[in-house]
Amino acid sequence: MAARLAKGAQWLGEAWAPGHLFMLDGYPGFVPDAMGGLVAGDLFAMDDADAMLAMLDDYEECTPHFPEPREYARLLLDVRMNGADAAPRTAWTYAYMRTTQGLPQIASGRFDHLAPR
């Protein structure tokens, strides 16, 4: 998926969204929460947004041909680059839609702190 993004999207930098991050089965789950903490992610500008989003929706299994309840939903959220002081930008994000009860929270809001590079 990273290779496809590199070919069809330009990385703009790190952005922060209000919410919490949870550790699922080897990957993170972002839960938006306007009253919560901040979660770091990568912001991209897509060359063909419709095609790229369709591919990502399929990858995240949030299209109608996947059974409900789906694990993720694509949502528009305000994000901020360079932390909380920057002007907000509206961006698509994939939000975890299942219960977080019993899941460990990633307090730093950064998944890359847990994964080796």
C-alpha positions as CSV (number, residue, x, y, z in Angstrom):
1,M,0.0,0.0,0.0
2,A,2.9,2.4,0.7
3,A,4.2,1.8,-2.8
4,R,0.8,2.7,-4.3
5,L,0.6,5.8,-2.2
6,A,4.1,6.8,-3.3
7,K,3.0,6.5,-7.0
8,G,-0.4,8.2,-6.7
9,A,0.0,10.7,-3.9
10,Q,2.3,13.4,-2.6
11,W,3.2,13.2,1.1
12,L,2.6,16.6,2.7
13,G,3.9,15.9,6.1
14,E,2.7,14.8,9.5
15,A,-0.7,15.9,10.7
16,W,-2.6,15.6,14.0
17,A,-6.2,14.7,14.5
18,P,-8.2,14.9,17.7
19,G,-8.8,11.4,19.2
20,H,-7.2,8.3,20.6
21,L,-5.1,5.5,19.2
22,F,-5.5,1.9,20.2
23,M,-3.4,-1.2,19.5
24,L,-5.4,-3.8,17.6
25,D,-3.9,-7.0,16.3
26,G,-0.5,-5.6,15.2
27,Y,-1.9,-2.4,13.8
28,P,-3.4,0.8,15.2
29,G,-7.1,1.8,15.4
30,F,-7.8,5.6,15.4
31,V,-10.9,6.7,17.2
32,P,-11.9,10.4,16.7
33,D,-12.8,12.4,19.7
34,A,-13.1,16.1,19.7
35,M,-12.6,16.2,23.5
36,G,-9.7,13.7,23.5
37,G,-6.0,13.7,22.8
38,L,-4.1,14.0,19.5
39,V,-3.1,11.3,17.1
40,A,-0.3,11.6,14.5
41,G,-0.7,10.5,11.0
42,D,0.5,11.2,7.5
43,L,-1.2,13.7,5.2
44,F,-1.2,13.1,1.5
45,A,-2.4,15.0,-1.6
46,M,-3.8,12.5,-4.1
47,D,-3.4,12.8,-7.9
48,D,-6.7,11.0,-8.5
49,A,-8.6,11.2,-5.2
50,D,-11.6,9.2,-6.4
51,A,-9.5,6.2,-7.6
52,M,-7.1,6.4,-4.6
53,L,-9.9,6.5,-2.1
54,A,-11.8,3.7,-3.7
55,M,-8.6,1.6,-3.5
56,L,-8.0,2.6,0.2
57,D,-11.7,1.9,1.0
58,D,-11.3,-1.6,-0.3
59,Y,-8.0,-2.1,1.6
60,E,-9.6,-0.9,4.8
61,E,-12.6,-3.1,4.1
62,C,-15.2,-0.3,4.5
63,T,-17.0,-0.7,1.2
64,P,-20.5,-2.1,0.9
65,H,-19.4,-5.5,-0.3
66,F,-17.8,-6.2,3.1
67,P,-20.1,-7.4,5.9
68,E,-21.2,-5.2,8.7
69,P,-20.2,-4.3,11.3
70,R,-17.2,-3.0,9.4
71,E,-14.0,-2.3,11.3
72,Y,-13.3,1.1,9.7
73,A,-15.2,4.0,8.2
74,R,-13.8,6.8,6.1
75,L,-14.6,10.2,7.7
76,L,-13.8,13.8,7.0
77,L,-12.0,15.5,9.9
78,D,-10.2,18.7,10.6
79,V,-6.5,17.9,11.1
80,R,-3.5,20.2,11.8
81,M,0.0,20.0,10.5
82,N,2.8,20.9,12.9
83,G,0.8,20.2,16.0
84,A,-2.2,22.0,17.5
85,D,-1.2,25.6,16.7
86,A,-1.4,25.3,12.9
87,A,-4.5,26.2,10.9
88,P,-6.9,23.2,10.4
89,R,-7.2,21.4,7.1
90,T,-10.0,19.0,6.2
91,A,-8.8,15.5,5.4
92,W,-10.2,12.0,4.9
93,T,-9.2,9.6,7.7
94,Y,-10.1,6.0,8.5
95,A,-11.7,5.7,11.9
96,Y,-12.0,2.5,13.9
97,M,-15.7,1.7,14.5
98,R,-15.7,-1.2,16.9
99,T,-15.5,-1.3,20.7
100,T,-12.2,-0.3,22.2
101,Q,-13.0,-2.0,25.5
102,G,-10.0,-4.0,26.6
103,L,-7.7,-2.7,23.9
104,P,-4.5,-1.0,25.0
105,Q,-4.3,2.7,24.3
106,I,-1.2,4.1,22.6
107,A,-0.8,7.1,24.8
108,S,1.7,8.9,22.6
109,G,-0.8,9.0,19.8
110,R,2.0,7.7,17.5
111,F,2.0,4.2,16.1
112,D,5.5,4.5,14.7
113,H,6.9,4.7,18.2
114,L,6.0,1.0,18.6
115,A,7.1,-0.3,15.2
116,P,10.8,-0.6,14.2
117,R,11.7,1.3,11.1
